[in-house]
Amino acid sequence: MSIPVRALAVALATLAFATLALVGRADAFVYFPETGLGAVGRANLDGTGVNLTFITGLDQPKGMAVDSAHIYWLTGLATVARANLDGTGVNHSFIFGAFGATGVAVDSAHVYWTTSGPNGSAIGRANLDGTGANQTFITGAQSPQGMAVDSAYIYWANGSSATIGRANLNGTGANEFFIFAGNPQAVAVDSSHLWWANAAPFYAIGQANLDGTGVKERFINTLSAPAGVAVDALAAPSPGPGPGPPTITRLVADVQGLGLPHGIERSLLAKLGAAQRNVDAGRLEAACGSLGAFGNQVHAQSDHRLTGDHAAELIADAAAIRELVGCSAA
């Protein structure tokens, strides 16, 4: 058994407003807006099978996000558009009102976008089926550009204040000045860091810890003004047949697949996120504490929000990871 190793790859998108979107499946692809062609392009993850006109007839597509079922992008018609992963079912006006939008993101419950319209600069949000659209879900943004979302927060690049903003997933606790970043145009997030594309005069990829500390405006120097950034944190594959040993990454996926109430899911994912960050940083005692807290909360929900079988499986996997980390007996 082994704790997952985070292999970090930073991909730069140098076309204006272009954002790559990836799907982690066996038949996965990378999708990208071809603004000049009025199309969405697609390619295999190994770079073969490039199709610059995978979806055509689009109005100035820019920005891009993807989940397990759909591709999302922004249009010149002030809408969020959507299509099935195979390119069918194109809906050019899936969500109305995305004025001046350049960034879009998606999680397991919502679609988010940046907007600079008649109601001012804001972050919009809607349900995954397009209902419940709220153009001013988070107000006070400073000409927001690209954005990202993780299991706890929404992040966006403030073009006019040179900062990165952050808010809780429910829109509360908005901090427009979470990070003074330089000249951020796009933002990405992984289990331990925020990354952003810094345009002129920085010409760099910036990085900071998830709590906003350790800001490095020129973490990676570039030769031009990067307009997008993506980060890929991969778990090392397990040798041999079968699903392999339990990992924190797999525990996260298991929790997300249980359909738990949002508050409980978020609390469990926060503990797993903390455990992974501590493992990555070599803080094994802290990782043990986070995994123990996760197991305790799962146990408390056994036969309530979780069936006994589901709870037992999650507790067993967390215990196995604790053993690998070298934690003392709970």
FENCOR-V968282 format. One record per backbone hydrogen bond with DSSP energy under -1.0 kcal/mol. NH is the residue of the N-H (numbers start at 1). CO is the residue of the C=O. Records with the same first field share a line. If there is no record, write none. Layout:
# FENCOR-V968282
NH->CO  CO
This chain:
# FENCOR-V968282
7->234
9->232
11->230
13->228
18->15
21->31
23->29
25->23
28->25
30->43
31->21
32->41
34->39
38->34
39->34
40->55
41->32
42->51
43->30
44->48
47->44
51->42
55->40
58->38
62->74
63->17
65->72
67->70
71->83
72->65
73->81
74->62
75->79
76->59
78->75
80->95
81->73
82->91
83->71
84->88
85->69
87->84
91->82
94->91
95->80
97->78
98->78
99->97
101->98
105->112
107->110
111->126
112->105
113->124
114->103
115->122
116->99
117->120
120->117
122->115
123->138
124->113
125->134
126->111
127->131
128->109
130->127
134->125
137->134
138->123
145->157
146->185
148->155
150->153
154->167
155->148
156->165
157->146
158->163
159->143
160->142
164->179
165->156
166->175
167->154
168->172
169->152
171->168
175->166
178->175
179->164
181->162
182->162
185->197
188->195
190->193
194->208
195->188
196->206
197->186
198->204
199->183
202->199
204->198
205->220
206->196
207->216
208->194
209->213
210->192
212->209
216->207
220->205
222->203
226->224
227->13
230->11
232->9
234->7
251->247
252->248
253->249
254->250
255->251
256->252
257->253
258->255
265->261
266->262
267->263
268->264
269->265
270->266
271->267
272->268
273->269
274->270
275->271
276->272
277->273
278->274
279->275
280->276
281->277
282->279
283->278
284->282
287->283
288->284
289->285
290->286
291->287
292->288
293->289
294->290
295->291
296->292
297->293
298->294
299->295
300->296
301->297
303->306
304->301
306->301
311->307
312->308
313->309
314->310
315->311
316->312
317->313
318->314
319->315
320->316
321->317
322->318
323->319
324->320
325->321
326->322
327->322
